[in-house]
Amino acid sequence: MTPAVTPQRRAANVAIGWLAAFKAIPWPHVIEAAPLIVRGARTLLSNTRAAEVPAAATPHQTPPAAAEDLDAMRARLEAAEQALNALRAQQAASSALIEALAEQDQRLVEAVEILRVRSRALLAVCGVLALTLLALLGWLWLGT
């Protein structure tokens, strides 16, 4: 019969997993890329706030009277074009931010792969050292 997993034990296991993950992250690269990510996020946020169109200028107004029809339609068209240009700028900023995040993610994946290879090499070296130590102890014990 297996013992029941308590919430405390589950939380401890999760905490250990997070600690291992945080130790594997190449923090110098993350810190190096952080200003670029923050700058991109601020630009995206400012573009989003600037792109907000007041409710009075939205193109979903009731149709104007026949005498003002042409001028009102031009004004609505201009407001719609401005809103479209703002959305295009916001999309470009979002794309740049996503690209920066993807580059950082790629660097993290490469760093994890390097750490995996290094840990296997270290394990092999430790195994060779352990066998050498056992051979040396056996030689000393049998030789005396």
C-alpha positions in Angstrom: 0.0 0.0 0.0 1.4 3.4 -1.0 1.4 6.2 1.5 -1.0 9.1 0.8 0.6 12.2 -0.7 -0.1 15.1 1.6 -0.5 18.7 0.3 2.7 19.6 2.2 4.7 16.8 0.4 3.2 17.8 -2.9 4.2 21.4 -2.3 7.7 20.4 -1.3 8.1 18.4 -4.5 6.9 21.3 -6.6 9.2 23.6 -4.8 12.2 21.3 -5.5 11.2 21.1 -9.2 11.1 24.9 -9.4 14.5 25.3 -7.7 16.1 22.8 -10.1 14.6 24.7 -13.0 15.8 28.1 -11.7 19.3 26.7 -11.2 19.4 25.6 -14.9 18.4 29.0 -16.3 21.4 31.0 -17.6 20.7 34.1 -15.7 23.4 36.3 -17.3 21.7 35.8 -20.7 18.3 36.5 -19.2 19.5 39.7 -17.5 21.3 40.8 -20.7 18.1 40.4 -22.7 15.8 41.9 -20.1 16.2 45.6 -21.1 15.3 44.8 -24.6 12.2 42.9 -23.5 11.2 45.6 -21.1 11.7 48.3 -23.8 9.6 46.3 -26.2 6.9 45.7 -23.7 6.8 49.5 -22.8 6.6 50.4 -26.5 3.8 47.9 -27.0 2.0 49.3 -24.0 2.4 52.9 -25.1 1.3 52.0 -28.6 -1.7 50.3 -27.2 -2.7 53.3 -25.1 -2.1 55.7 -27.9 -4.1 53.6 -30.3 -7.2 53.8 -28.1 -9.8 55.8 -30.1 -12.3 57.9 -28.2 -15.8 56.7 -28.4 -17.0 59.8 -30.2 -14.6 59.1 -33.1 -15.5 55.4 -33.7 -17.0 54.6 -37.1 -20.1 53.0 -35.6 -22.1 56.2 -35.5 -25.5 56.7 -36.9 -25.5 57.9 -40.5 -25.5 61.7 -40.9 -28.1 63.8 -42.6 -28.1 64.1 -46.4 -26.6 67.6 -46.5 -23.5 66.7 -44.4 -23.2 63.2 -46.0 -20.0 63.7 -47.9 -18.1 65.6 -45.2 -19.2 63.2 -42.5 -18.2 60.2 -44.6 -14.8 61.7 -45.2 -14.3 62.3 -41.5 -15.4 58.7 -40.7 -13.1 57.3 -43.3 -10.2 59.4 -42.0 -11.0 58.1 -38.4 -11.1 54.5 -39.7 -7.8 54.9 -41.5 -6.2 56.4 -38.3 -7.5 53.5 -36.3 -6.2 51.0 -38.9 -2.7 52.6 -38.9 -2.7 52.5 -35.1 -3.6 48.8 -35.2 -0.8 48.2 -37.8 1.7 49.9 -35.5 0.5 47.9 -32.5 0.8 44.7 -34.6 4.3 45.6 -35.6 5.3 46.3 -32.0 3.7 43.0 -30.9 5.6 41.1 -33.6 8.9 42.7 -32.5 8.3 41.8 -28.9 7.3 38.2 -29.8 10.5 37.9 -31.9 12.6 39.1 -29.0 11.0 36.6 -26.7 11.5 33.8 -29.2 15.2 34.7 -29.5 15.5 34.6 -25.7 13.7 31.3 -25.6 16.1 29.9 -28.2 19.1 31.0 -26.1 17.6 29.3 -23.1 17.0 26.1 -25.0 20.6 26.1 -26.2 21.9 26.8 -22.7 19.8 23.9 -21.3 21.2 21.6 -24.0 24.8 22.7 -23.1 24.1 22.1 -19.4 22.7 18.6 -20.2 25.9 17.7 -22.2 28.1 19.1 -19.5 26.3 17.2 -16.7 26.7 13.9 -18.6 30.4 14.6 -19.1 30.7 15.4 -15.4 28.9 12.2 -14.5 31.3 10.2 -16.7 34.4 11.9 -15.2 33.0 11.2 -11.7 32.5 7.6 -12.6 36.1 7.3 -13.9 37.4 9.0 -10.7 35.3 6.6 -8.5 36.7 3.6 -10.4 40.2 5.0 -10.1 39.8 5.5 -6.4 38.4 2.0 -5.9 41.4 0.6 -7.9 43.8 2.6 -5.8 42.2 1.6 -2.5 42.2 -2.1 -3.6 45.9 -1.8 -4.7 46.8 -0.3 -1.3 44.8 -2.8 0.6 46.1 -5.8 -1.3 49.7 -4.5 -1.6 50.3 -4.1 2.2 
